[in-house]
């Protein structure tokens, strides 16, 4: 059974790997045996150091994923350094908050470009490499707002709904090519990005009351799901959006 989850000899490109969920995923994949290409606007120095401490190869790749222009240079750089990409984790993303009646075009475009447009073209570029080799795993990071509407985050909700749709489309097209495309929808995860919510006594209580598991998630919770979807254990899983939310969506 452990062999099903063994990623030894695999190379994983993880975007937004510098902190939080991205770092948790990168470390979990490394613990399973994968080498890590950590990509993002900010250097993932801490993540790279932690991966290397596990005895795996890790490199930083600076890329501003708010623009499609960064996609092909990033993929070329990773292939030049590692020679292959077995796993792609599309974790990089941003969020802008405002009432729908006040939401600006600038904020709409910024979120959609990063969360959806660049994600698709990164899937496309890496997907070509995977299809040529006849194997590969793509794990997109969706959201509970792939399933729900939320409030005050119109472009984020639209982008994450789009991530869910694209995940299914790519799975339909690439399954026969040996490439599995799936997604993870994280619940409320304790990271720097959610520190303000955790520190708000009223909002924190409301969130905790809604989560059947009775706790905030940890990035390691997402890491375990990522290892499953990146490994041969999920070879017959296609176009699935795996909620890792402590039961939030079930309530």
Long-range contacts (C-beta under 8 A, 24 or more apart in sequence): 3-232, 4-231, 4-232, 4-233, 5-32, 5-227, 5-228, 5-231, 5-232, 5-233, 6-32, 6-33, 6-231, 6-232, 7-32, 7-33, 7-34, 7-86, 7-87, 7-227, 7-230, 7-231, 8-32, 8-33, 8-34, 9-33, 10-34, 10-35, 10-86, 10-87, 10-230, 11-35, 11-36, 11-37, 11-78, 11-82, 11-83, 11-84, 11-85, 11-86, 11-87, 12-36, 12-37, 12-85, 12-86, 12-87, 12-88, 12-89, 12-230, 13-37, 13-39, 13-75, 13-78, 13-85, 13-87, 13-88, 13-89, 13-126, 14-38, 14-39, 14-89, 14-91, 15-39, 15-40, 15-63, 15-65, 15-89, 15-90, 15-91, 15-92, 15-122, 16-40, 16-65, 16-91, 16-92, 16-93, 17-44, 17-47, 17-91, 18-42, 18-43, 18-44, 18-45, 18-46, 18-47, 19-46, 19-47, 19-191, 19-192, 20-189, 20-191, 20-192, 20-193, 20-219, 21-91, 21-141, 21-186, 21-189, 21-191, 21-219, 21-222, 22-47, 22-89, 22-91, 22-92, 23-47, 23-50, 23-219, 24-218, 24-219, 24-220, 24-221, 24-222, 24-223, 25-89, 25-91, 25-139, 25-219, 25-222, 25-223, 25-226, 26-51, 26-58, 26-89, 27-51, 27-54, 27-220, 27-223, 28-220, 28-222, 28-223, 28-224, 28-226, 28-227, 29-87, 29-89, 29-223, 29-226, 29-227, 29-230, 30-54, 30-56, 30-58, 31-227, 32-227, 32-230, 32-231, 34-86, 34-87, 34-230, 35-82, 37-61, 37-78, 37-81, 37-82, 37-85, 39-63, 39-65, 39-74, 39-78, 39-92, 40-65, 40-92, 41-65, 41-66, 41-92, 57-82, 65-92, 65-114, 65-118, 65-122, 66-94, 66-110, 66-113, 66-114, 66-118, 67-113, 67-118, 68-113, 68-117, 68-118, 68-121, 70-118, 71-118, 71-121, 71-122, 71-125, 72-125, 74-122, 75-122, 75-125, 75-126, 75-129, 79-129, 84-129, 84-133, 85-126, 85-129, 85-130, 85-136, 86-130, 86-135, 86-136, 86-137, 86-230, 87-136, 87-137, 87-138, 87-139, 87-230, 88-122, 88-123, 88-126, 88-136, 88-137, 88-138, 88-139, 89-139, 89-141, 89-226, 89-230, 90-119, 90-122, 90-123, 90-138, 90-139, 90-140, 90-141, 90-163, 91-141, 92-118, 92-119, 93-141, 93-159, 95-153, 95-156, 96-153, 96-155, 96-156, 97-152, 97-153, 98-152, 99-152, 100-152, 100-154, 103-154, 103-155, 107-155, 108-154, 108-155, 110-155, 111-155, 111-156, 111-159, 112-155, 112-158, 112-159, 112-162, 115-155, 115-156, 115-159, 115-160, 115-162, 115-163, 116-158, 116-159, 116-162, 116-163, 116-166, 119-163, 119-166, 120-166, 123-166, 123-170, 123-181, 127-170, 127-174, 127-179, 130-174, 130-177, 130-178, 130-179, 131-174, 131-177, 131-178, 131-179, 133-178, 134-177, 134-178, 135-178, 135-179, 136-178, 136-179, 136-180, 137-179, 137-180, 137-182, 137-229, 137-230, 137-231, 137-234, 138-170, 138-179, 138-180, 138-181, 138-182, 139-182, 139-183, 139-184, 139-226, 139-229, 139-230, 140-166, 140-167, 140-181, 140-182, 140-183, 140-184, 141-183, 141-184, 141-186, 142-167, 142-183, 142-184, 142-185, 142-241, 143-185, 143-186, 144-185, 144-186, 144-187, 144-243, 144-245, 144-248, 144-249, 146-183, 146-185, 146-241, 147-185, 147-241, 147-243, 147-249, 148-249, 164-241, 167-239, 167-241, 168-239, 170-239, 171-238, 171-239, 172-239, 175-238, 175-239, 180-229, 180-234, 180-235, 180-237, 180-238, 181-238, 181-239, 182-229, 182-234, 182-237, 182-238, 182-239, 182-240, 182-241, 182-242, 183-240, 183-241, 183-242, 184-222, 184-225, 184-226, 184-229, 184-241, 184-242, 184-243, 184-244, 185-241, 185-242, 185-243, 185-244, 185-245, 185-249, 186-217, 186-222, 186-244, 186-245, 187-211, 187-217, 187-243, 187-244, 187-245, 187-246, 187-248, 187-249, 188-216, 188-217, 188-245, 188-246, 188-248, 189-216, 189-217, 189-218, 189-219, 189-221, 189-222, 190-216, 190-217, 190-218, 190-219, 191-219, 210-248, 210-251, 211-245, 211-246, 211-247, 211-248, 211-251, 212-246, 212-247, 212-248, 212-250, 212-251, 213-246, 213-247, 214-246, 215-246, 216-246, 217-244, 217-245, 217-246
